Amino acid sequence: MRLNNKGDTGNQMMSLFYVFLMLVVAVGLSTGIFIFFGAEYQFKQIDADEMYLKVSDCVLQNSLGEIGNNFYSVCGINKPVAEKYFRVKICVNGNSDCVVSDSSLFVLGSDFQSCVLKGIKDNSNFPRCVNGFVKKGSDNVEIIAGSQQKIRRIA
């Protein structure tokens, strides 16, 4: 019969700490795998908002002639990235809707009809668009900016 069992208490406490540590590692590993292989991130609306703000600031700070002739360098926009992921249309004093208008100051991308469809909020495959008006002197400038960028990590 053992009379001195105080030494075993330390071993039992260490086994509880070991189980807790393994649980923390398992939860961390599971969370990391879920984030890495999870669904794609949707930043289309945020990208479209940022592009609209950048283009509207550019329209307000520069002449319309400079924007029409050299849009990318005047507005400070990276051309390869913009051509791959964004769509921008700038119309000046348009009497008709800028989405279907053939006369515009600058056009990047195509298919601006998808910007006005009602059902695109539920479908993640469509681009997200922002359109608005900017007053530049006596001109009303309509800007349509959209993003079709999908962000996903593929292992």
Buried (B, 14 or more C-beta within 10 A) or exposed (E): EEEEEEEEEEEEEEEEEEEEEEEEEEEEEEEEEEEEEEEEEBBBBEBBBBBBBBBBEBBEEBEBEBBBEEBBEBBEBEEEEBEEBBBBBBBBEBEEEBBEBEEBBBBBBEEBEBBEEEEBEEEEEBBBBBBEEBEBEEEEBBBBBBBBBEEEEEE
